[in-house]
Amino acid sequence: MSAVSRDRNFTLGQEREHEVTRGTRGLLHDLGHQLMTVSVLAESVGSDDAIRGESRRRIELVRKEMFRALDIIADHLAVDDPGLAAPGSDPLDIRELASEAAQLAGLAYGATVELLPGAPATACVSSAVAWRVLSNLVDNAARSAGVGGHVQIRVWLDADTIIDVLDDGPGIGRAPSGLAGLGLSVVRQLVDAAGGRLEVTDRPHGGTRARVVFGRQHERGVIPARAGTWH
């Protein structure tokens, strides 16, 4: 192949990549409008005084999910690197997000999903990224554990903020087929972009442990020398 042909193929590849990127951004933009419409409808339903108790709580969870989806879309449309929180922004309360992820996964998959008690734990990571990490890990664990299974989430502090998600499912690679592999790939990319670390291992007595380490400082790539142990 001549140099001219190689250059032409490279240029065509760049053009196709640009078209895909532009098309993806347009799709995200339109999807954002649709999600905003759904969130407005959910708000109108939630304002009905006849809806009370557990039904009202679930509607509120739906609204929060809509707004989180909008945040994820805005994150990708607005910035090149969505992993880190903006310098000077307040640290994010990881424990609060973990509590909401536990509620949603328990409702969706029929497993018992428990956030273990502990001290407040914050990290310098964007809320959209932290939510995507937590929701993917907790959903994967609850799906693997299945109906009647058990998932535990522990959020704790060492040199940095550590999230452990443990399930009593069949273990790595032995769960029913689904989106777990894709979810872990997404989590790994997000954690790497935020300068963190992801570890996924089999538990000694069955099940899987996923551990995420997030920095508490705005220093990309700084990982503590030790992360403690918990099984």
N, C-alpha and C positions, 0 to 999 in steps of 0.2 A: 504494500500500500504506500502510495506517495505521501510526502509531507503535506501536500495540499489536501489530499483526501482525509488524512488524519485530522488536520485542522478543521475541515468542514464537518467531520463527524463530531468533533469536540464541541464546535459551535452549535450544532443541532442538538446535542445532548444538553448543553446549557439552556437553550431555548425551551426544550421540553421541560426541564426542571423548573424554569421560571414559570411556565404555563401551569404546571402542577401546583406550585407554591401559590400563584395568584388565584387558581381555582379553589384551593383549600381555604385561603383567606376569605374568599367570597362566600364559600359554603358556611364557614364559621360565623361570618357576619349575619347571614340569613338565619342560621340556626339560633343565634342570639335573639333575634326578633321573635322567633317562635317561642322560645323559652320565656321571654318577657311576657308574652301574651298568656302563657300557661300560668305564670306566677300571679298575674293580675286576676285570672279566673279563680285561682286557689285562694287569693286574699278575699275575693267577694264571697266565696263559700264560707270561709272562716269567720266572716263578720256576721253570719246568721246566728242570732241568739239561741236558736233551737238546737244548735250543735254544741255539745258539751263533752266533758270528760275525755275519754280515750280518743274519740273521733276528732275532737278539736286538737289534741296533741299530735295526732298523725297528720292532720292538715298542716300544722305548723312545721312538722318535719319535711313535708312536701315542699313548702315554701322555701325552707332553708336550702334544700337540695337544688331548687331552681336557681337561687341566687348564687350558690356555689358553682353551678355549671356556668352561669354568666361570668363569674369571676375567672374561671379557667379560660373561657373564650377570650375575655378582655386581656388576660395575661399574655396569651399567645399572639394576639393582634397588636399589642402595644409595645412589647419589649423583645429584645433578642435573647436574653437570658432570664427566664422567669424563676430560676431556682432560689435566688437569694432575696431576702427582704431588703428594701431600700435602706441605705445607711441612715441611721438616726431614727428609724422607725421603732415602735415599741416591740419588745419580744413577744412571740406568739404563745398563748396558753395551749400547750399540746394536750394536757389532760382533758380540757373541755371538749376539744375536737374528738378525742378518743371516746369519751362518753357518748357522744352523738353517733359515732360510727358503730359503737356496740349496740345501741338501740335499733338502728336501721338494719344491721346484719341479722340480729335476732329475729326481727319481724320477717325478713325476706327468706331466711333459710331454715327456721325452726330449731336452730341450735340455741343452747344457753350461752350467751356472750356476756362475760363479766369483766368489768373494769375493776381491778384490785385497788384498794385504797392506798393513798400515798400523798406525799407533799406536792405542792404546786411545782410544775416543771415547764419551763419556757425554752424556746429556741428561736434563733434569728433565721427564720425561713418564711417565705410567703405563705399566706393562709391557703391559697389555691393549691400550691405544691404539697403542703402538709396534709391537706384533706385528701388529695389524690393518693398519696402514699398510704395514709391510714385506711381509707375506704377500700383500696385494692387489697391490702394485706388482711384486713379483718374479714372482708367478703370471701377471699380465698380460703381463709381458715374456717369460716362458718360453713362454706360449701363443702369443704373436705370433711369436716366433722359430721355434717348431715343432721337430719331431724333427730333430736334427742342427744346429739353430741354436745361437747363442751369446749368453749374457747375462753381463754383468759388473756387479758391485756394488762401489761404492767408498764407504767410510765415512771421513770425514776432518774435521779441525777447522780452522775459520777463527775468526771471532769467535764463531760458534756451531757446532753439530754439523750436518754436511751429509751427506746420503745421495744418491748418484747410482746409478740403475739404468738400464743401457744395454742395448739389444737390437739385433740385426741383422735384425729383421723388416721388413715392408713399409712401416712408418711409420704416423703417426697417421691413423685413419679408413680405413686400407686393409687392416687385419688381418681374418681371418675373423670373422664375427659371433659374438657370445657375451656374456659378462658384463663385458667390459672397461670399457664406459661406466659401468655401475653401480659397479664397483670403484673407478674414479677419482672418482666422485661421493662415495662413502663416504670415501675417503682425503682428499679436499678438506675435507669437513666435520670430520673428526677433526683434521686439521692446523690448520685455522682455530680450532677449539676450544682447541687447545693453544698458540695464539699463534704458530704457525709459518707456513711458506709452501710451496706446491706449485707447481712449474713443469713443464710437459710440452711438449717441443719435438721437432721432427724433427732427426736428426743430419745433419751435412753430407754424409756419404757413404752415407746410408741407415740406416733404423732409427729408434728413438725413445730419447730421454733423459728420464727422470723424475727430478726433483730435489726433495728435501724438506729444509727447513732447520728444525731444532729448537733451541730455546733451551737454553743450559747454566745459565741462572739462572731463578729462580721469578718471572719478570716477564712477564706476559701481553702479547703483542702486540709485544714488542721484537724487531725484526729487524735484522740487521747491514746496514751500508751497502753492503758488497760480499760476494759469496759465492765469488769466484774463478771460474776457468773450467777446464773439463775436457771434452774430446770423445772 
